[in-house]
């Protein structure tokens, strides 16, 4: 099966979407303890080993815009989860490759 190329979104573009109140789903692809420590504003948790199991319940609209992130630029969970979502039939998936590390480094807030 071909490996789909997931479009990337920059921190600036993601922050602008949040500031404007755009309608999209923000997904943290990390285990629940990492999510509870702090996540980007409005993000839902989709642990990497449970994407196929939880996505249909937590992301019922397969045409909705979805932005997936994980811990840092060296973390591969977001890309893997994004590709899995595409394989499950989601049609508008993007990855924020900088993850929580880049968000924090820019002194942007996390929710707990």
C-alpha positions as CSV (number, residue, x, y, z in Angstrom):
1,X,0.0,0.0,0.0
2,X,1.4,3.4,-0.9
3,X,2.5,5.7,2.0
4,X,0.3,8.8,1.7
5,X,2.1,12.1,2.0
6,X,0.4,14.0,4.9
7,X,0.3,17.8,4.4
8,X,2.1,19.8,7.2
9,X,0.8,22.8,9.1
10,X,3.1,25.4,10.7
11,X,2.8,26.6,14.3
12,X,1.9,30.0,13.0
13,X,-0.9,28.7,10.8
14,X,-2.2,26.4,13.6
15,X,-2.2,29.2,16.1
16,X,-4.1,31.5,13.6
17,X,-6.7,28.7,13.1
18,X,-7.2,28.5,16.9
19,X,-7.3,32.3,17.3
20,X,-9.9,32.6,14.5
21,X,-12.0,29.8,16.0
22,X,-11.8,27.8,12.8
23,X,-13.8,24.5,12.9
24,X,-11.3,21.6,12.9
25,X,-10.3,18.7,15.2
26,X,-7.0,19.0,17.0
27,X,-5.6,15.6,18.0
28,X,-2.7,14.7,20.3
29,X,-1.3,11.4,19.4
30,X,0.4,10.6,22.7
31,X,-0.4,8.3,25.6
32,X,-3.0,9.6,28.1
33,X,-0.5,10.6,30.8
34,X,1.3,12.9,28.4
35,X,-2.1,14.4,27.4
36,X,-3.0,15.0,31.0
37,X,0.3,16.8,31.7
38,X,-0.8,19.4,29.1
39,X,-2.1,19.6,25.6
40,X,-2.7,22.2,22.9
41,X,-5.9,24.2,23.5
42,X,-9.0,22.2,22.5
43,X,-7.1,19.0,21.6
44,X,-8.6,15.6,22.1
45,X,-6.4,12.6,22.9
46,X,-6.0,9.8,20.4
47,X,-3.3,7.5,21.8
48,X,-1.2,6.1,19.0
49,X,-2.0,2.4,19.7
50,X,-5.7,3.1,19.7
51,X,-6.3,5.2,16.6
52,X,-8.3,2.6,14.7
53,X,-10.3,1.7,17.8
54,X,-11.1,5.3,19.0
55,X,-11.2,7.4,15.8
56,X,-14.7,6.4,14.7
57,X,-16.1,7.5,18.1
58,X,-14.0,10.6,18.7
59,X,-13.8,11.8,15.0
60,X,-17.2,10.8,13.5
61,X,-16.9,13.1,10.5
62,X,-14.4,11.6,8.1
63,X,-14.5,14.8,6.0
64,X,-13.7,17.2,8.9
65,X,-10.3,18.9,9.0
66,X,-8.0,17.1,11.5
67,X,-4.6,18.3,12.7
68,X,-2.5,15.7,14.5
69,X,0.5,16.5,16.6
70,X,2.7,14.7,19.2
71,X,5.7,15.6,21.4
72,X,8.3,17.1,19.2
73,X,9.8,17.2,15.7
74,X,11.6,13.9,16.4
75,X,8.4,12.1,17.5
76,X,6.8,10.0,14.8
77,X,3.5,9.2,16.6
78,X,1.6,12.1,14.8
79,X,2.7,11.1,11.3
80,X,1.9,7.5,12.0
81,X,-1.5,8.4,13.4
82,X,-2.2,10.8,10.5
83,X,-1.4,8.0,8.0
84,X,-3.6,5.6,9.9
85,X,-6.5,8.1,9.8
86,X,-6.1,8.5,6.1
87,X,-6.1,4.7,5.7
88,X,-9.4,4.7,7.8
89,X,-11.0,7.0,5.2
90,X,-10.4,10.5,6.7
91,X,-9.9,12.9,3.8
92,X,-8.6,16.1,5.4
93,X,-5.7,15.2,7.7
94,X,-2.7,17.5,8.4
95,X,0.3,17.1,10.7
96,X,1.8,19.8,13.0
97,X,5.4,18.4,13.1
98,X,6.7,20.7,15.8
99,X,4.4,19.2,18.4
100,X,4.2,20.3,22.0
101,X,7.9,21.1,22.1
102,X,7.7,23.8,19.5
103,X,4.4,25.1,20.9
104,X,6.0,25.5,24.4
105,X,9.2,26.9,23.0
106,X,7.1,29.7,21.5
107,X,5.7,30.3,25.0
108,X,2.2,29.4,23.9
109,X,-0.2,28.0,26.5
110,X,-1.1,24.4,27.1
111,X,-4.3,23.2,28.7
112,X,-4.5,20.7,31.6
